[in-house]
């Protein structure tokens, strides 16, 4: 299996969508009664948290790449 970079935004989004699916399945199977409006904050809140986690993960990866890359000396001065 090929290695890939860790993407926390996808992990958070998948978790909240799985929780929404469990809530929906529990309501459909009559295990409990969930009001219809519970899904909207659950999904939208999860997607907002996923976006924040993705942005934070991207900035951490970008900062790590910049730290590892050696700076090249400039041969010509900037004008």
Secondary structure, DSSP 8 states (H G I E B T S, - for coil): -------HHHHHHHHHHHHHHHHHHHHHTTSS---TTHHHHHHHHHHHHHHHHHHHHHHHHHHHHHHHS-----SS---
